[in-house]
Amino acid sequence: MVNFGMLYLVDVFEFGDLPNYEMEKVVILTKIPEQWTYPDIQPTLIKYIMETDEFKEITKIIGIKP
């Protein structure tokens, strides 16, 4: 297995203006999107995150069901 990436978990307290990079916008979703930028890895990362205790606790706090 080759690994060239990292997965980060952050607490976001505030959104500011986006710099002039390649991102068009930031959105907050209550459902996982159907289209991915990197479809070979993102579903695997999301599945991994959804199995963590931190994710389960966050979903309880904000009141969404995974």
HUCORGI-V314984 format. One record per backbone hydrogen bond with DSSP energy under -0.5 kcal/mol. CO is the residue of the C=O (numbers start at 1). NH is the residue of the N-H. If there is no record, write none. Layout:
BEGIN
((CO/NH) (CO/NH))
END
This chain:
BEGIN
((10/12) (11/13) (19/21) (27/29) (38/41) (38/42) (41/45) (42/46) (43/47) (44/48) (45/49) (46/50) (47/51) (48/51) (49/52) (52/56) (53/57) (54/58) (55/59) (56/60) (57/61) (58/62) (59/63) (59/64) (64/66))
END
